[in-house]
Amino acid sequence: MTTPIMPDINTDVIVEDRTTPATNDGGDHERFAHYVKSKEILPSAVEGTPIEALCGKKWVPTRDPTRYPVCPECKEIYETLFKG
């Protein structure tokens, strides 16, 4: 399967730190790994700045995303962006 190339839309899955208060009180966002722009991951990790998921969730990531299910909203947005 070939993924369409879309400039500046590269994403990755990352999970929020549940001990850091969210800047977006979206309820169920706390239980999921989220898709984010790949280019934002390193600066967030190094500087500790909040990152924004495709679904709008904002937080400072520090946890392993493989331990959580993917956010259904992020997944739906991601699939819409890369629909071939």
GIGI-V113016 format. One record per residue. N is the residue number from 1. SS is DSSP state (@ for helix, = for strand, . for the rest). BURIAL is 1 if it has 24 or more other ideal C-beta (glycine too) atoms within 12 Angstrom, else 0. D_CENTER is the distance of its C-alpha to the mean C-alpha in Angstrom with 1 decimal. Layout:
# GIGI-V113016
n=[N,N]
ss=[SS,SS]
burial=[BURIAL,BURIAL]
d_center=[D_CENTER,D_CENTER]
This chain:
# GIGI-V113016
n=[1,2,3,4,5,6,7,8,9,10,11,12,13,14,15,16,17,18,19,20,21,22,23,24,25,26,27,28,29,30,31,32,33,34,35,36,37,38,39,40,41,42,43,44,45,46,47,48,49,50,51,52,53,54,55,56,57,58,59,60,61,62,63,64,65,66,67,68,69,70,71,72,73,74,75,76,77,78,79,80,81,82,83,84]
ss=[.,.,.,.,.,.,.,.,.,.,=,=,=,=,=,=,.,.,.,.,.,.,.,.,.,.,.,@,@,@,@,.,=,=,=,=,=,.,@,@,@,@,@,@,@,@,@,.,.,.,=,=,=,.,.,.,.,=,=,.,=,=,=,.,@,@,@,.,.,=,.,@,@,@,@,@,@,@,@,@,@,.,.,.]
burial=[0,0,0,0,0,0,0,0,0,0,1,1,1,1,1,1,1,0,0,0,0,1,0,0,0,0,0,0,1,0,0,1,1,1,1,1,1,0,0,1,1,0,0,1,0,0,0,0,0,1,1,1,1,1,1,0,1,1,1,1,1,0,0,0,1,0,0,0,0,1,1,0,1,1,0,0,0,1,0,0,0,0,0,0]
d_center=[22.6,21.8,18.6,19.5,19.0,17.3,17.5,14.6,12.1,11.1,7.6,6.7,5.3,5.1,6.7,8.2,11.8,13.9,16.8,15.2,15.9,13.1,14.1,13.3,15.4,13.9,15.5,13.8,10.3,11.7,12.3,9.2,6.5,3.2,3.0,3.4,7.2,9.0,11.6,9.8,9.1,12.9,14.0,11.8,13.2,16.6,17.1,15.1,13.8,11.0,7.7,6.5,3.7,6.1,7.7,8.7,7.7,8.7,9.4,10.5,8.9,12.0,11.9,12.0,9.2,12.3,13.9,11.9,11.8,8.9,8.3,11.2,10.3,7.2,9.6,12.4,11.1,10.2,13.7,15.3,14.3,15.7,18.5,21.5]
